[in-house]
Amino acid sequence: MAVDLAEFEHPSWLTAAGTGIGYVLILAVLTLALFIVPWLVFTGVAP
């Protein structure tokens, strides 16, 4: 059974991928801002 790739050309797949990528980017920024930056400040790595 071959998969027809034309099924994935619908704009909803692009929207779903964009939502997932945006979610991951927001999580990365929040993790950086809430955990990594304070750790760097308290350990004296950042000026």
N, C-alpha and C positions, 0 to 999 in steps of 0.2 A: 504494500500500500504506500504509494508516493504521496507526499504532502504537497498540496497546491499552495505555493507561496503567494498567490494572488489574494488569498484570504486575508493576509496581513497588510494589505495596502489601504485598508480603511483608516480614515483619520482618527478613529477612536484608539487605535494602537499607538499612534504618535502621541495622543493625549495621555494615555496610560504610561508610556515611557517617560514623557516629560514630568508627569506627576511623581513617578518613582525617583527620577534624577533630582528633582527639586527637593523632595523629602530627604534624600540622603545628604544633599548639600546643606540644608537647614540643620540637620542633626550634626553634621561635621562642624559647622560654625558655632552652634550652641555648645558642643563638647569642648571646642577650643576656647571659647569665651568663659565658660563656667568651670572648667577643670584645668586645662593646660596653662592658660595665662596666670591664674592665681598660684598654681604650683611653681611656675617659674619665678613669680614675684616673691613668694615666701622662701624659696630656696636661694634667692639672691642671684639667680642666673640673669634675670632681666634687670636693667638699671632702674 
